[in-house]
Amino acid sequence: MFINNLMLLFFWWILFARMESLNGWGFGHIRILYAVVSGAFASQALLFGGSLSLSKAIAEGRLDFYLTLPKPVLLHVLISRSSPSAWGDLAFALITFVLVSSPSLGKMIGFLILMFTAGTVMTAFAVLAHSLSFWLGRSERLADQLTEALLSFSLYPEGIFSTATPLVLYTLIPAGFVSYLPVRILHEFTAANLVLLLIFAAGIGTLARFVFYEGLKRYQSGNLVVINVID
């Protein structure tokens, strides 16, 4: 994953070798963007890896095990898995940020907070996408497409999109809160942007929790239990 991220960044370096900026975004912005998104994904995959396969667990009735554990059920599901490859993303995020910013201790702590907050947004969005399985049955492919769309849009600079697209990227597919707003905070800090990011992360997290537990009521009725598979 470290090499994969480095290769993607290399292609942006080639592009910006031919132009100074892209609608206000320079190569420095891109490097910070990749550091933030890589760190956000690492936060999700390492700490809450269960969010990436939640729909499959729902469809196959594998939530039964977590229902026998002390509450909260959602937290148990989220922390049940961790992706080893995400350590490469984390290493890339930290090294890239240090090399680009030469940060002080305070700025490094701020980066870690933004990284985790963006990871919280990604995790909550994944829970929302995968919770569709409570109502749609097997919808792993749809959930994967939605989460991949969030990641893909987050890796492109905001300046390349049309004027209407940012509305979608700050609402339906919240890439703006995963990468664009954190990058803006790191480059030109304002308390308003930080508060906006924290409020959105708390809001989407609350919404994801609500949707999951509403769906869990249907699951507990036995209507969605297909087969219990032990990995």
C-alpha positions as CSV (number, residue, x, y, z in Angstrom):
1,M,0.0,0.0,0.0
2,F,2.9,2.3,0.7
3,I,4.3,1.8,-2.8
4,N,0.8,2.0,-4.4
5,N,0.2,5.4,-2.7
6,L,3.7,6.6,-3.8
7,M,3.0,5.6,-7.4
8,L,-0.3,7.6,-7.4
9,L,1.5,10.6,-6.0
10,F,4.2,10.2,-8.7
11,F,1.7,10.6,-11.4
12,W,0.5,13.9,-9.8
13,W,4.1,15.0,-9.7
14,I,4.4,14.5,-13.4
15,L,1.3,16.5,-14.0
16,F,2.4,19.4,-11.8
17,A,5.8,19.4,-13.4
18,R,3.9,20.8,-16.5
19,M,1.7,23.3,-14.7
20,E,2.0,25.4,-11.5
21,S,-1.5,24.9,-10.2
22,L,-4.8,23.4,-10.9
23,N,-7.6,25.8,-10.0
24,G,-5.7,26.9,-6.9
25,W,-4.4,23.4,-6.0
26,G,-0.6,22.9,-6.2
27,F,1.5,19.8,-5.7
28,G,1.9,20.7,-2.1
29,H,-1.8,20.5,-1.6
30,I,-1.9,17.1,-3.3
31,R,0.8,15.7,-1.0
32,I,-1.1,16.9,2.1
33,L,-4.3,15.5,0.6
34,Y,-2.8,12.1,0.1
35,A,-1.3,12.1,3.6
36,V,-4.8,12.9,5.1
37,V,-6.7,10.4,3.0
38,S,-4.2,7.6,3.5
39,G,-4.2,8.3,7.2
40,A,-8.0,8.4,7.3
41,F,-8.3,5.1,5.5
42,A,-5.7,3.6,7.8
43,S,-7.7,4.7,10.8
44,Q,-10.8,3.0,9.5
45,A,-9.1,-0.2,8.3
46,L,-6.9,-0.7,11.3
47,L,-9.3,0.3,14.1
48,F,-12.8,-0.3,12.5
49,G,-12.1,-2.9,9.8
50,G,-15.4,-4.6,10.4
51,S,-17.1,-1.7,8.7
52,L,-15.6,-2.9,5.4
53,S,-17.4,-6.2,5.4
54,L,-20.5,-5.4,7.4
55,S,-23.1,-6.1,4.6
56,K,-21.7,-9.6,4.2
57,A,-22.0,-10.2,7.9
58,I,-25.6,-9.0,7.8
59,A,-26.6,-11.1,4.8
60,E,-25.0,-14.3,6.1
61,G,-26.4,-14.0,9.6
62,R,-23.0,-13.6,11.2
63,L,-24.2,-10.8,13.5
64,D,-25.6,-13.5,15.8
65,F,-22.3,-13.9,17.5
66,Y,-22.1,-10.2,18.3
67,L,-25.6,-10.2,19.7
68,T,-24.4,-12.5,22.5
69,L,-21.8,-10.0,23.6
70,P,-22.3,-7.1,26.0
71,K,-23.5,-4.0,24.2
72,P,-22.7,-2.0,22.1
73,V,-23.2,-4.4,19.2
74,L,-22.0,-2.0,16.5
75,L,-18.7,-1.3,18.2
76,H,-18.0,-5.0,18.6
77,V,-18.7,-5.5,14.9
78,L,-16.5,-2.5,13.9
79,I,-13.4,-3.6,15.9
80,S,-13.8,-7.3,15.0
81,R,-11.5,-6.9,12.0
82,S,-8.3,-5.1,11.1
83,S,-6.5,-4.9,7.8
84,P,-2.7,-5.5,8.0
85,S,-2.1,-3.7,4.7
86,A,-3.4,-0.5,6.2
87,W,-0.1,-0.2,8.2
88,G,1.4,0.8,4.8
89,D,-1.2,3.5,4.4
90,L,-0.5,4.8,7.9
91,A,3.3,4.8,7.3
92,F,2.8,6.7,4.1
93,A,0.6,9.3,5.7
94,L,2.9,10.0,8.6
95,I,6.1,10.1,6.5
96,T,4.6,12.2,3.7
97,F,3.2,14.7,6.2
98,V,6.5,15.0,8.0
99,L,8.5,15.4,4.8
100,V,6.1,18.0,3.3
101,S,5.4,20.1,6.5
102,S,8.4,19.6,8.8
103,P,5.7,19.9,11.5
104,S,6.0,21.0,15.1
105,L,4.7,18.7,17.8
106,G,1.5,20.7,17.9
107,K,0.9,20.5,14.2
108,M,1.6,16.8,14.2
109,I,-1.0,16.3,16.9
110,G,-3.4,18.4,14.9
111,F,-2.7,16.2,11.8
112,L,-3.4,13.0,13.8
113,I,-6.7,14.5,15.1
114,L,-7.8,15.5,11.5
115,M,-6.7,12.1,10.2
116,F,-8.8,10.2,12.8
117,T,-11.7,12.6,12.3
118,A,-11.7,12.0,8.6
119,G,-11.4,8.2,9.3
120,T,-14.5,8.5,11.5
121,V,-16.4,10.0,8.6
122,M,-15.2,7.2,6.3
123,T,-16.3,4.6,8.9
124,A,-19.7,6.1,9.4
125,F,-20.3,6.3,5.7
126,A,-19.3,2.7,5.3
127,V,-21.8,1.7,8.1
128,L,-24.5,3.6,6.3
129,A,-23.7,2.0,2.9
130,H,-23.4,-1.5,4.3
131,S,-26.5,-1.2,6.5
132,L,-28.6,-1.1,3.3
133,S,-28.3,-4.9,3.5
134,F,-30.8,-4.9,6.3
135,W,-33.4,-3.7,3.8
136,L,-32.1,-4.8,0.4
137,G,-30.6,-8.3,1.3
138,R,-27.3,-9.1,-0.3
139,S,-26.0,-5.7,-1.4
140,E,-22.3,-6.0,-0.8
141,R,-21.4,-4.8,-4.3
142,L,-23.5,-1.6,-3.9
143,A,-21.9,-0.9,-0.5
144,D,-18.4,-1.5,-1.9
145,Q,-19.1,0.8,-4.9
146,L,-20.3,3.6,-2.5
147,T,-17.3,3.3,-0.2
148,E,-14.9,3.1,-3.2
149,A,-16.6,6.2,-4.6
150,L,-15.9,8.1,-1.4
151,L,-12.3,7.1,-1.4
152,S,-11.8,7.8,-5.1
153,F,-13.3,11.3,-5.0
154,S,-11.3,12.1,-1.9
155,L,-8.1,11.5,-3.8
156,Y,-8.7,14.1,-6.4
157,P,-8.3,17.9,-5.8
158,E,-11.4,19.8,-5.2
159,G,-10.5,22.3,-7.9
160,I,-11.0,19.8,-10.8
161,F,-14.7,19.5,-10.3
162,S,-17.5,21.6,-11.7
163,T,-19.4,24.1,-9.5
164,A,-22.3,21.7,-8.9
165,T,-20.2,18.7,-8.0
166,P,-19.0,20.0,-4.6
167,L,-22.6,20.0,-3.4
168,V,-22.6,16.2,-3.8
169,L,-19.2,15.8,-2.3
170,Y,-20.2,17.6,0.9
171,T,-23.5,15.7,1.3
172,L,-24.3,12.4,-0.4
173,I,-20.6,11.4,-0.9
174,P,-18.8,13.4,1.9
175,A,-15.4,13.5,0.3
176,G,-15.2,17.1,1.2
177,F,-15.1,16.2,4.9
178,V,-12.5,13.4,4.3
179,S,-9.9,15.4,2.4
180,Y,-10.8,18.9,1.1
181,L,-11.7,20.4,4.5
182,P,-8.9,18.8,6.4
183,V,-6.4,20.0,3.8
184,R,-7.8,23.5,4.0
185,I,-7.5,23.4,7.8
186,L,-3.8,22.3,7.6
187,H,-2.9,25.0,5.0
188,E,-5.0,27.9,6.4
189,F,-6.3,27.1,9.8
190,T,-9.7,28.6,10.9
191,A,-11.7,27.6,13.9
192,A,-14.9,27.7,11.9
193,N,-13.6,25.0,9.5
194,L,-12.5,22.8,12.3
195,V,-15.8,23.1,14.2
196,L,-17.6,22.3,10.9
197,L,-15.6,19.2,10.4
198,L,-16.1,18.0,14.0
199,I,-19.8,18.7,13.9
200,F,-20.2,16.8,10.6
201,A,-18.2,13.8,11.9
202,A,-20.3,13.6,15.0
203,G,-23.5,14.0,13.0
204,I,-22.8,11.3,10.4
205,G,-21.5,9.0,13.2
206,T,-24.8,9.5,15.0
207,L,-26.8,8.9,11.9
208,A,-24.9,5.7,11.1
209,R,-25.5,4.4,14.5
210,F,-29.2,5.1,14.3
211,V,-29.6,3.5,10.9
212,F,-27.6,0.4,12.0
213,Y,-29.7,-0.2,15.1
214,E,-33.0,0.4,13.1
215,G,-31.8,-2.3,10.7
216,L,-30.7,-4.5,13.5
217,K,-34.4,-4.7,14.7
218,R,-35.2,-6.3,11.4
219,Y,-32.3,-8.6,11.6
220,Q,-33.3,-9.8,15.1
221,S,-36.7,-10.7,13.8
222,G,-35.0,-13.5,11.9
223,N,-36.1,-12.3,8.4
224,L,-32.5,-11.7,7.2
225,V,-30.7,-14.6,8.6
226,V,-29.6,-16.7,5.7
227,I,-26.7,-18.9,6.8
228,N,-24.3,-18.6,9.7
229,V,-20.7,-18.9,8.3
230,I,-17.7,-19.1,10.5
231,D,-14.5,-17.7,8.9
